[in-house]
Amino acid sequence: MAPPLEGIRVVELAGLAPVPFAGLLLSDYGASVLRVDRAIPPSKPPTPTLDVLTRHKSSITLDLKSPAGIAFLKSLLKHADVLLDPYRPGVLEKLGMGPDELLKINPRLVIGRLTGFRRDGKYSQMAGHDINYVAVSGVLSQLGRKEGNPYPPANLLADFAGGGLACAFGVLAALIAREKTGKGQVVEQNMVDGAAYLATFQRLGTKLPMWDQPRGENWFDGGCPWYETYECKDKGRYVAVGAVEPQFFKILVEKLGLKGRGLEGERYDRSKWDGMKALFTEIFKTKTRDEWEAVFDGTDACVTPVLEQGELEQGGYEQRLLVDLRGTPGKVISPHEAWKTRGLMPGTGGQAIIEEWTGWRKGRDFDFVEGGFVSVSKAKL
């Protein structure tokens, strides 16, 4: 069976992290994704992009500061289904390619626009990064150890989950809507709202015992002893404990050799948590991580090793797609693609994609001038 998004044509304006991740999701499920990189001056040798999220994509180079480059892109978008816009608010409009203009050119176009802050908020004209978007979303205040600074989990929450993944979801929703209406639309996504939405459970949880205490004193933020990581005898190796339910906690206690000490009856008593955590810390340091893995393997104690990326690579871990569609699966990720990338060379595969989408031919309809693609009529001016 063909991948579910086969036949969907996506133009991705080159950016960093969030939009390339949205494009990666679409390309992995069969969409034809054409990345638009900056034109390369003839005097400058081309180098691979630093973007590592270019799997299954092609590239063209355009000078979007020139009328010829803009004209070429507008002509190309007549043949596209989706445009992914990574720019700050107002940039696309300054290029003469605001949504109203583009939807006149192609009424079926879905325009995915991803920003960090809200377009209509107080921070809309400010630069920022994942940590800033998570900060003003309210989520960062809930992350980190007791009496320590709020601490972000790398740049996963805003850039990738609340940003790229959410944007791709919006694009798919708009494509489904197009099947009903025949019309494209603008998909407005910002990482502040994306991160806040991801934390719906945590926000509502502040009204419940599991998350009603200050940062680092709750069930899932490192506060309690039965949802925590512990270092093992082999320094720098850890196990993760998630024995939330009573029946799982009972097995944990038994496997740690603590049966009969009454810990099951004390697990919800916050005044006992520090002592219980100290006890668990001491016990886990008596065995190596592999030894603990053998102890808990096959049990419902919810204890697993904290595996490192290098271990997974060396062990031949199979990287799979986000979801498995059994009837119309996405593209297979090869072992090489899962762990390494050479970076896409600007212009790679772009000519073939343009010809496939439009029927244009190099030399007849378009050409390559001063490091970028232009229409032949523009090239001769």
N, C-alpha and C positions, 0 to 999 in steps of 0.2 A: 504494500500500500504506500501511496505517496505521503510525505509529511503533511501535516494539517495546514501549514501556511504556504505550501507550494503555490506559486503564481502570484503571491503578494509581493509587490515591489516597494522597497523601502529606501529612501534617500536619507542618509545619516550625515548631518553636518558634523565634522570632526570636533570632538570635545574631550573632556577628561572624565573617566570613571562612570558617572551615573548614566549618561546617554549612551556611551558605548556598551554598557551592560544591558540596557534596554534593547539595543540593536543586536547584541549577542543572543539574547533570549529569542528574539524573532528569527534570527538566522539559524539557530540550532533547531528550530521547529519548521524549517523549510523556506522561510521568506528569502527572497533575493535582496540582499542588503548592499547598497552601494555607498561607500563612505566618500565624502567630499573633503579632500585635503587641500591645503594651501598650494598654490602654484609654486613651482620650483624654478628659480632663475637659471637660465642655461649655464651660467658661470659657476653654479653651486652644485656639486655632486649630490644626488639624492641619497638619503639615509633612511633606514626603516623607522617607522613611527615608534614612539615610546609607549604607545597604547598597547597593552597586552591583551585587550579584549576584542581582537579582530578575527577570531576564528570564523571560518566560512563566509567571510566578507570579501568584497572587491573594492577597488579605490579608483577615483579619478582626481585630478588636480584642477582647481579653478582659482582664478584671481577674482575674489568677490569684492575687491575694491575697484574693479574696472566695469564699465557698462557692458563690455563683451562677456565677461564672466557671469554677471547677473542675468543677462539675456539668455545665455546658454542654460543656466540653472532653471530659469522660469520655463523655458521650452521643454526641458527634461521633466519637470514636475507635471506637465500635462499627461505624462505617461506613467506616473507613479501613483501608488495607493497611500503611501505614508511618508511624511517628512518628520524627522526627529530634530528638534531645535534645542541646542545646548546653551544658547547665548543668554546673557543677562537681559532683563526687561528693556525693550526699546531697540535692541541691536538689529533684529530682523526688520523692524519698521524703518530704521535708518537706511537699510539696504534697499528699500523699496519693495520688500517682500513680507509686509504684514499679512496677517491671516485674511483680512478682507480682500486684499489684492490677490492672494494665492487661490482663494476659493472662487474668485471670478474666473481665474485661469483654468482651474480644475475643480468643479463643484463636488466631486467625489473624494477629494483629498482629505485624509485624516492628518491633522497637524499636531504632533505630540510636542508640547513645550514644557521643558523641565527647568525649574529654577530652584535656588536654594531657599530663599525667603519667599513669603507670599508676595505676589505682584502688587497687591493693594495694601500691604502692611507698612509699618513704620520703618522697617529695615529694607524695603524693596530696592533701594538704589545702592545698598552697601554690598561690599564683597564679603564672602564668608566661606567656611568649610564645614564639613560634617559636624565637628564639635560645636560650632556656633548654632547650627540648625537644631541639633538635639538639645542644646542649652535652652533656647527660647521656646521649645516645644513642651518644656516641663519634664521631659524624660530624663535628662542628665542628672537632675536633682535627686533621682531615685537610684542612681548607680554609683557604687563605691562602698568602701569599707566604713564601718562605724568610726566616727571621729576623724575620718580622712577626707581628702578632697573628693568631690564628684569625679568619676573616672569613666571615660567613654570606652566601649568595647571596639577598639580600632575605629575604622570608619564604615562599619557594617550597617548601622541603623539608618542613617540618613542617605548616604551615597548610594548604597546598593539595595537595601530592603525598602526603605521609604521613598527612594528616588527611582533608580532604574527599574526595579521590579514593579513598583506601583505604576510607573509610566507605561511599561509594556502592558500591564493589565488594562489601563485606560485606553490604550490603542486598540487592544482586542475588543473591548466593550464597544468602542466607536465603530469598528469594522462590522460587528454584529448588528449594531443599530443601522449601519448603512444598508445592510441587506433588507431592512424593513422600509427605510425612507428613501433610499437611493442617493442620499446626500452624505458628504463628509462633514467633519466638524473639527473644532479645536479641542484638544485635550490639554487642560491646564493642570499641571502637577507641580507641587513644590515640596521640598524635603522636610520642611517644618511640619506641615499637615500630615505628610506621609509617616514621619516618625511618631507623631502624636497618635495617629490611627493605629499604628502597630502596638502602641502601649495602652490600648483600650482596656485590657484586662487589669493592667497595673494601676491605671487611673481609677477605675471602679473599685479596685481592690483596696484603695486607701480607706474605704468605708467598712472594710471587713478586717477581722483579726489577723489575717495572713499578711496584710501590708499596711497596717494602721500606725506603725511606729516610725521613728526617724530612720534615715538612710543607714543601712547596714545592721538593722536590728529586726529584720523581718524574715519570713520563711525563705524567700527566694533570692535574697540579696547578700548572702553570706552571714546572715545573723544567726541562723539556727544550725546546730551540729549535724543534723541529718540531711542537709542540703548544702554540701560544702566539698571542697577539694582538700586532700590531705597528702603531704609528702611521705614517700616511702623510705625504706632503709637505704636504697640507692638514691643518693641525693640528686635532686633535680627531676625525679620521676614522681608522678602523682597518680592518685585514683580520684574519681568523682563519685560522690555519694548522693543519691537522690531518693532516699527511703521515706517518702512523704506519707504514704498510707500506713496505718498501724500494722497490717499484716506484713508489709515489706520491712518496716522497722524491726519487727520481732525477729525476722530472719537475719537482719544485719547484726543485731545484738548477739544472737546465737553464734554466728560465724566469727564474731570478734572475741568469743569466749566470755561474754558478759551475762550470760543467761542466769536468772535468779537474783540479780542485783536490783530489781525494781525499776529499771530504766524505762520500761514501757509505760509505767504510770506517771513518769516525770517529764515525758517528751514535750508536753505543751506548757510546762512551767518555765517561763522565761528566766526566772532567777536561777535555774539549774543549767542553763545553756552553756555558760562559760566553762563550768566544771566538766560538763559532758564533752564539750569540744576539746578540752585539754586532755581528757581521758582518751578520746578517739585519736587525737594527735600522737599521743605516746604509743598507743598500740599499733597504729599503722606504720610507725617507724621501726617496728620489729621484723618486718618482712620486706622483701623487694617487691617492686610493682608486679613482676611476673609471678611471684609467689602468691600475691593477693589475687591476681587474676585467676589463678588456678583454684583458690579457695572459693571464689564467688562465681566462677563460671557455671552457667546452667541454673543459677538460682534466681529468685525474685527479690534479692536484697537491693537491687538497683545500684550496684557498684560496678564501675567499669574503669579500665585504664584510661588515662588522659594521653591519647596518642598524638605524636608530633607529625607534622607534614612530611618530614624526611623519612620517618618510619613507614608511613603509608606509601610513599613513592617507592622505597626500596622493597616493600612487601608486595608490590604489584597491585595496589588498591585500584579498583576499577571506578573511575569517575563517571557518574551517570548524569543524565539530564535532570532538570528540576522536578518534572513529573513524567511518569511513564504512560503514554497513551497506547494501549494495547492494540487498538485497531489501526491507528494512523501514527505510528511512532515518529519521533523527531530523528535528527541525524545522530549517528554514533560518534562518540568522542573517543578518538584513538588514544592509546597510552601516551604518545608523544604530545598530543594536543592537551592532555590533562595536566601535564607538569611543566611544559616548556613552551616558549613562544619566541619566534625570531622577530616579531613585529612586522606588520604589513608595510611593504615598500609602497609609498605613494604612487598611484597610477596602476598598480597591479590589477590586472583583469578588468579594468574599467571599460576599456574600448569594447570588449566582447559583450559586456552587460548592456552598454548603450545601444549597440547594434541589435541585440536581442530584444530589448524593450521597445525600441522605436523604429527599427528598420533603417535607420540612418547608416550611411557609410562614410568612412574616413576619406577625406579628399573630395567627396561629393557634397556631403551635408555638414561635416564638421572637420576641424583640423586641430593640430597641437601647436600653439603659438606662445612663445615666451614662457614656457613651462606650464601652460594650462590649456584646457579645451575651450574652443570657441566655435561658433557657427561659421561656416565658410564665408557667408556674406559679410560677417563682421571681420573675419581675418583679412579680407581684401580691402577693407576701408583704410 
